[in-house]
Amino acid sequence: MKSFKVALLTLSMALLLQGCGNDSDSDGTPTTPPDQPDITQPDQPNIDTEIVGMWNSDDTADGELSTIIFMDDGTYIQAQVDSSQLTSEPENGVELGNYSVSSTEGKLTATPIFDKNGTSGLSDSVIRYAQISNGRLTLKVDENGNGVIDSNESYRFSETKSEGILGPWNFDDTDDNELIGLAFLENGTYIQVQIDEDGSVNNSENGMEWGNYTVDAVTSQLSTTIIYDDNAGTGLSEPRTRYARVTNDTSLNIEVDDNQDNIIDDDEIFKFSRP
């Protein structure tokens, strides 16, 4: 398409010079500006609503995690774990922030609030575009700042539908600026995120965990095994008897026998809702 535009421009200039006689610059310097890179995207009038949901990278290998949750209140969560699965790896962890996305061209702007995954996620200052087609999200990122989206700067994500236990859940009893969330993926893994109102990366309980889960179809008992844990003492990593009960795809009760007396007391029921 670019070569076609250049041909039209050349033809137009030739006709203009013929009509103007010898009025062109005497030194032969071209009067047209150089061609500029173009990374604009097609209009997407509903992108700001279509982007809301939980998106999992199509490009991760086994043993890796890359998930972004965009919420309708303008906040996002990004969780990343590479194949090392080490908490000492600076790019592993979770990021929380605010986002906005242009309802026309899909330009995505993010402002981190809590960042515990280094240069991963959306925290670095680069130009990004979001494009959604056929239930897939593509993030186009001008990582090298050259004004074009190169072939290795597009990242594809598939959506996890919120049905049954699947999808993201927010704890109902959090304070302002506090986040406690769960997300269950179709591949049998879960993500748990906790960030207190201070949002300090030095608080060992702030962060994420990632693990495998099963829910017994008869008893609703929730069993988990940990893969990655950098929010010590919180989440589902402690050995406890737990149950997960979903009502109408909109509410989730996590019942935890904290005192191990084989009874679920009232203060051992934790209520979650869809974000």
C-alpha positions as CSV (number, residue, x, y, z in Angstrom):
1,M,0.0,0.0,0.0
2,K,2.9,2.4,0.8
3,S,4.4,2.0,-2.7
4,F,1.1,2.7,-4.3
5,K,0.9,6.0,-2.3
6,V,4.4,7.0,-3.3
7,A,3.5,6.4,-7.0
8,L,0.5,8.7,-6.8
9,L,2.6,11.3,-5.0
10,T,5.3,11.2,-7.8
11,L,2.7,11.5,-10.5
12,S,1.1,14.5,-8.7
13,M,4.4,16.2,-8.4
14,A,5.2,15.7,-12.0
15,L,1.9,17.3,-13.1
16,L,2.5,20.2,-10.7
17,L,5.9,20.9,-12.0
18,Q,4.6,20.9,-15.6
19,G,2.0,23.5,-14.7
20,C,4.5,25.7,-12.9
21,G,7.1,25.9,-15.6
22,N,10.6,26.5,-14.2
23,D,9.5,27.5,-10.7
24,S,11.2,24.5,-9.1
25,D,14.1,25.0,-6.7
26,S,17.3,25.8,-8.7
27,D,19.4,23.4,-6.6
28,G,17.1,20.5,-7.3
29,T,16.3,19.9,-3.7
30,P,13.0,17.9,-3.3
31,T,10.2,19.9,-1.9
32,T,8.3,17.0,-0.5
33,P,8.9,15.8,3.1
34,P,10.4,12.4,3.6
35,D,8.0,9.5,4.1
36,Q,7.2,9.0,7.8
37,P,6.6,5.7,9.5
38,D,2.9,5.0,10.2
39,I,1.7,2.8,13.1
40,T,-1.8,4.0,13.3
41,Q,-4.5,1.4,13.6
42,P,-8.0,1.0,12.1
43,D,-10.9,2.5,14.0
44,Q,-12.3,0.2,16.7
45,P,-15.4,2.0,18.2
46,N,-16.1,-0.7,20.8
47,I,-12.5,-1.5,21.9
48,D,-12.9,0.1,25.3
49,T,-15.6,-2.4,26.2
50,E,-14.4,-5.4,24.2
51,I,-11.0,-5.3,26.0
52,V,-12.6,-5.9,29.4
53,G,-11.9,-9.5,30.5
54,M,-9.1,-12.0,31.2
55,W,-6.6,-12.6,28.4
56,N,-3.9,-15.3,28.3
57,S,-0.9,-15.2,26.0
58,D,-0.9,-17.6,23.0
59,D,2.9,-17.4,22.8
60,T,3.9,-18.9,26.2
61,A,5.5,-22.3,26.5
62,D,4.7,-25.0,29.0
63,G,5.5,-23.9,32.5
64,E,5.1,-20.2,31.6
65,L,2.4,-17.7,32.5
66,S,1.5,-14.4,30.8
67,T,-2.0,-13.1,31.7
68,I,-3.6,-9.6,31.6
69,I,-7.0,-8.8,33.2
70,F,-8.6,-5.5,32.1
71,M,-11.4,-4.4,34.4
72,D,-14.3,-2.1,33.6
73,D,-13.2,0.4,36.3
74,G,-10.1,1.2,34.3
75,T,-7.6,-0.9,36.3
76,Y,-5.6,-3.9,35.0
77,I,-3.6,-6.8,36.4
78,Q,-0.7,-8.4,34.6
79,A,0.8,-11.6,35.9
80,Q,4.1,-13.0,34.4
81,V,6.1,-16.2,35.2
82,D,8.8,-17.4,32.9
83,S,10.1,-21.0,32.6
84,S,12.5,-20.5,35.5
85,Q,9.5,-20.1,37.8
86,L,11.9,-18.4,40.3
87,T,10.8,-15.6,42.6
88,S,14.3,-14.2,42.3
89,E,13.8,-13.6,38.6
90,P,13.0,-9.8,38.5
91,E,10.6,-10.1,35.5
92,N,8.4,-12.7,37.3
93,G,5.5,-11.4,39.4
94,V,2.5,-9.2,39.2
95,E,1.7,-5.6,38.1
96,L,-1.3,-3.5,38.9
97,G,-2.2,-0.2,37.3
98,N,-4.7,2.1,35.5
99,Y,-5.3,1.9,31.8
100,S,-7.2,3.7,29.1
101,V,-7.7,2.6,25.5
102,S,-8.8,4.8,22.6
103,S,-12.3,4.0,21.4
104,T,-11.2,4.7,17.8
105,E,-7.7,3.6,17.0
106,G,-7.1,1.3,20.1
107,K,-4.1,3.2,21.5
108,L,-3.4,1.6,24.9
109,T,-2.0,3.8,27.8
110,A,-1.1,2.3,31.1
111,T,0.1,3.8,34.4
112,P,1.4,1.3,37.0
113,I,0.4,1.5,40.7
114,F,2.2,-1.6,41.9
115,D,5.0,-3.2,39.9
116,K,6.7,-6.4,40.9
117,N,7.7,-7.8,37.6
118,G,10.4,-5.6,36.4
119,T,10.3,-4.7,32.7
120,S,7.5,-7.2,32.0
121,G,3.9,-6.1,31.5
122,L,2.7,-2.6,30.6
123,S,4.9,-0.5,32.9
124,D,7.5,0.7,30.3
125,S,6.8,3.8,28.3
126,V,6.3,2.7,24.7
127,I,3.5,3.1,22.2
128,R,1.0,0.3,22.3
129,Y,-2.1,-0.6,20.3
130,A,-4.8,-3.1,21.2
131,Q,-6.8,-4.8,18.5
132,I,-9.6,-7.4,19.0
133,S,-10.8,-9.7,16.3
134,N,-12.7,-13.0,16.5
135,G,-12.3,-13.1,20.3
136,R,-8.6,-12.6,20.2
137,L,-6.6,-9.7,21.5
138,T,-3.4,-8.5,19.7
139,L,-1.1,-6.1,21.5
140,K,1.1,-4.2,19.0
141,V,4.1,-2.7,20.8
142,D,6.7,-0.3,19.3
143,E,9.3,-1.7,21.6
144,N,12.4,-0.2,19.7
145,G,10.7,3.1,19.2
146,N,11.3,3.2,15.4
147,G,7.7,4.2,14.6
148,V,6.7,0.9,13.0
149,I,5.3,-2.3,14.4
150,D,7.8,-5.0,13.4
151,S,6.9,-8.6,13.0
152,N,8.2,-9.5,16.4
153,E,6.3,-6.7,18.2
154,S,2.8,-8.3,18.0
155,Y,1.6,-10.4,20.9
156,R,-1.6,-12.6,20.7
157,F,-3.9,-13.4,23.6
158,S,-7.0,-15.6,23.9
159,E,-9.9,-14.8,26.3
160,T,-10.9,-16.9,29.3
161,K,-14.7,-16.7,29.4
162,S,-16.2,-16.0,32.8
163,E,-18.3,-19.1,33.3
164,G,-18.6,-21.5,36.2
165,I,-15.4,-21.0,38.3
166,L,-13.4,-19.9,35.3
167,G,-12.3,-16.3,34.9
168,P,-11.4,-13.5,37.4
169,W,-12.9,-12.9,40.9
170,N,-12.5,-10.0,43.3
171,F,-12.8,-10.4,47.1
172,D,-15.9,-8.5,48.4
173,D,-14.5,-7.2,51.6
174,T,-11.4,-5.2,50.5
175,D,-10.7,-1.7,51.6
176,D,-10.1,1.2,49.2
177,N,-6.9,0.8,47.1
178,E,-6.6,-2.8,48.3
179,L,-6.7,-5.8,45.9
180,I,-7.4,-9.5,46.7
181,G,-8.2,-11.4,43.6
182,L,-8.5,-15.0,42.2
183,A,-8.6,-16.2,38.6
184,F,-9.1,-19.7,37.4
185,L,-7.8,-20.7,33.9
186,E,-9.1,-23.4,31.6
187,N,-5.7,-25.2,31.7
188,G,-6.2,-26.1,35.3
189,T,-4.1,-23.4,36.8
190,Y,-5.1,-20.5,39.1
191,I,-3.7,-17.1,39.9
192,Q,-4.0,-15.4,43.3
193,V,-3.1,-11.7,43.8
194,Q,-2.9,-9.7,46.9
195,I,-1.8,-6.0,47.3
196,D,-2.6,-4.0,50.4
197,E,-3.6,-0.3,50.4
198,D,0.1,0.8,50.9
199,G,1.1,-1.1,47.7
200,S,4.7,-1.6,48.9
201,V,6.8,-4.1,46.9
202,N,8.8,-4.7,50.1
203,N,5.8,-6.2,51.9
204,S,6.3,-10.0,51.5
205,E,2.5,-10.6,51.5
206,N,2.0,-8.3,48.4
207,G,2.4,-10.2,45.2
208,M,1.0,-13.2,43.5
209,E,0.9,-17.0,43.5
210,W,0.3,-19.4,40.6
211,G,-0.6,-23.0,40.9
212,N,-2.6,-26.0,39.8
213,Y,-6.2,-26.6,41.0
214,T,-9.0,-29.2,40.9
215,V,-12.6,-28.9,42.2
216,D,-14.3,-32.1,43.1
217,A,-17.6,-32.3,41.1
218,V,-19.5,-33.8,44.0
219,T,-18.1,-32.2,47.2
220,S,-16.8,-29.0,45.7
221,Q,-13.5,-29.5,47.5
222,L,-10.8,-27.3,46.1
223,S,-7.3,-28.8,45.9
224,T,-4.2,-26.8,44.9
225,T,-0.5,-27.4,44.3
226,I,1.8,-24.4,44.1
227,I,4.0,-23.5,41.1
228,Y,5.1,-20.0,42.0
229,D,4.6,-18.1,45.2
230,D,5.9,-14.6,46.1
231,N,3.1,-13.5,48.5
232,A,4.1,-15.6,51.5
233,G,1.4,-16.6,54.0
234,T,-1.6,-15.5,51.8
235,G,-3.6,-17.1,49.0
236,L,-4.2,-20.9,48.5
237,S,-0.6,-22.1,49.2
238,E,-1.1,-23.0,52.9
239,P,-2.2,-26.6,53.6
240,R,-6.0,-26.3,54.4
241,T,-9.2,-28.0,53.5
242,R,-11.0,-25.7,51.1
243,Y,-14.3,-25.7,49.1
244,A,-15.2,-23.6,46.1
245,R,-18.9,-22.9,45.5
246,V,-20.2,-20.8,42.5
247,T,-23.7,-19.4,42.3
248,N,-25.1,-18.2,38.9
249,D,-21.6,-17.6,37.5
250,T,-21.6,-14.3,39.4
251,S,-20.6,-15.2,43.0
252,L,-17.9,-17.5,44.5
253,N,-17.6,-18.6,48.1
254,I,-14.2,-20.0,49.1
255,E,-14.7,-21.9,52.3
256,V,-11.5,-22.6,54.3
257,D,-11.3,-24.8,57.4
258,D,-8.6,-22.6,59.0
259,N,-8.7,-24.1,62.4
260,Q,-8.9,-27.7,60.9
261,D,-11.9,-28.7,63.1
262,N,-13.7,-30.2,60.1
263,I,-16.3,-27.4,60.3
264,I,-16.7,-24.3,58.1
265,D,-17.4,-21.5,60.5
266,D,-19.0,-18.2,59.5
267,D,-15.7,-16.4,59.6
268,E,-14.1,-19.0,57.3
269,I,-16.3,-18.2,54.3
270,F,-14.8,-15.7,51.9
271,K,-17.1,-14.1,49.3
272,F,-15.9,-13.1,45.8
273,S,-17.7,-11.5,42.9
274,R,-17.0,-10.8,39.2
275,P,-14.9,-7.7,38.7
